[in-house]
Amino acid sequence: MSIASIPKMKERTFVVNGVSKSHSMTGWRIGFLFGPASLMKQVLKVHQYNVSCASSVSQYAALQALEHGQDDPQVMREAYQKRRDYMMERLEAMNLPFASPSGAFYLFVSIEKTGLSSFEFADRLLNEAQLAAVPGTAFSTYGEGFIRISYAYSMDNLKEAADRLETFVKRFNV
């Protein structure tokens, strides 16, 4: 339900959105803002001097996504759920605890059992297994002992990545 559908709220509501997540267009850099016309005039004063225009290619791609891809978010949600479930099963089999995601396509995985720091684990994983992960410390000092991995890839790529990760963590008798 949109808050703008509540009486007297439409004229007090801003909608900030984009196509990055809904249509898997993160690199296209298209966002949008809706609001009451009187307030949007004020927003424009700041916007026109602080934000550069998205490329025309990105604008046309977003237009196509919004006009012809209404079902895309549902199709992608189902695909991501399958990928998430697959990766969660694989991580459980590797004895690597993780935070179960509820809306993103990342898993925050504990690597404490390996005895490596987050940075060292991610660095060695990249160099020894040709597999990229983000050290948990990239998100704050509280992320030490974790890595973040994405499951926004094809199932074939995820299977290969999970196999490489499994081979890598077996070295540490996890």
N, C-alpha and C positions, 0 to 999 in steps of 0.2 A: 504494500500500500504506500502510495506517495503522500508525504506530509502535505503537499500542495493541494490534495483533494479534500482536506479538512476546511470547513468554512473559515474565511478570512485569513487563511495561511498562504494562499497562492501569491498574494502580493508581498509576502514576507519570506519567500522561499527562493533559495539559489540551488540549482542543480549543477554540480561539477562532475563531469564524466569524461569518457574517452573510449577509444576502441582498442586500447592496449591489451586489456585482459579479455573483454567480451569477444573479440574477434582475432585474438592472437597476433596483434599488430604492434607489439612493444617497440620495435625499432622505427616505426613510421611516425611516431611523435605527434599524434592527433588527439587533442582534447577539446572539450567544449564546455561552455558555461551558459546556462539559461537563468533568467531572473526577470523581475519586474522591469519594464521599460525605463521607468524613472531612475532606478538604481543602476541599470546597465549603462546608462549615459555616463554615470560617474565612474564605473568600472572601466569604460572605454578610455577615459582620460589617462588612467594609469597603464592600461594594457598597451595602447598604441605606442608608448615610448619605452616599454620594458620587455616586450615579447616580440621576437621576430616571427615572420610568417612561416608556416609549414610549407614545404615544397608542394608544387602543384601536383606532382605524382602522388604524394602522400594524401593530399586532399581528395583526389579522384579515387584512390584506392579505398579510403574511408567511406566515401560516398557509395561506392559499389557494395562495400560490406554492409552498410546500414540499409541500403535499398534492396539488396538481393540476398543478404545473409542472415535474415531474421532467425532461422533455425540453427545457424552455426553455433551459437553459445551452448545450446542443449546437446548437440552432437559432440562438441568438444568436451563438455562436462562429463559425458558418458565415457569418452576415450580417456580423459585424465583420471577418472575414477578407476578404470581398469588398470592403467599404468601405476597409479598410486598403490592399489591393492597388490599388484605384482611386486613392486619394490618393497612394500612392507613385508610381504611373505619372505622375500629373499633376505632382507635384513634380519628378520627374526631367525631364519635358518642359520645366519652367520653369527648369531648371538650379539648383535649390535642393537642396543636400545635406541629408540627414536621418539620424537614428539610427533604424534599423529596430527597431520594437517587437517584443517576444517575448511580451508578456502583457497589455499595457494597451491602451487605445483612444486613445492620444495619439501624436503624432509630434513629435519634437524637431528642429526645422528650422533650419538655418544660414541667417542673413540677413546674414552678414558682407559679402557681395558688394555689398549695397546701400549700405554706408557709414554706415548708421544704427545707433544704439544699439538694444538690444533694446526698451527702453522707448519710444523715439521711433518705432520701427517699429510696435510694437503700438498706440501712440496714434494715429499717422497712419492705420494700417490701419482702426482703428475709425471715425475721423472722416471719412476720405476714401472708404472702401469699405464702411462699415457692416458690418465683419467683425471679430469678436472673436478675439484670441489672447492668450496669457499671455506676458509678457516672460520670457526665460530667466533673468534676474536675480532673479525671484521665487523661484527654487530655490537660488540662491547666486551669488556673484560669478563663479563658473566658467560660469554660464549666459549671460554676456554674449556677444552675437553670435548668439543663438538665440531662437526663439519656440517655445512649445508650442501645438499645435493638436489638437483632438479630432476624431475621425471617428465619434463616437457619435450620428450623425444619419441621417436618411433619405438614400437615394441622391440624391433630387431636391435636397435641401438641400446635400449635398456637392458636387453638380455646380455649383450656383449659387455656393457658397463658393469652389470652385476657380476658376471663371471670374472672380470678383471679385479673388481673390488674384493670378491671372495678369495681369489688367489692371493691378493696382496695381504689381506688381514690374517690369512692362515699362517703367515710368517710370525705372527705375534701370539699364537696359541690362544686366541680369543675364545 
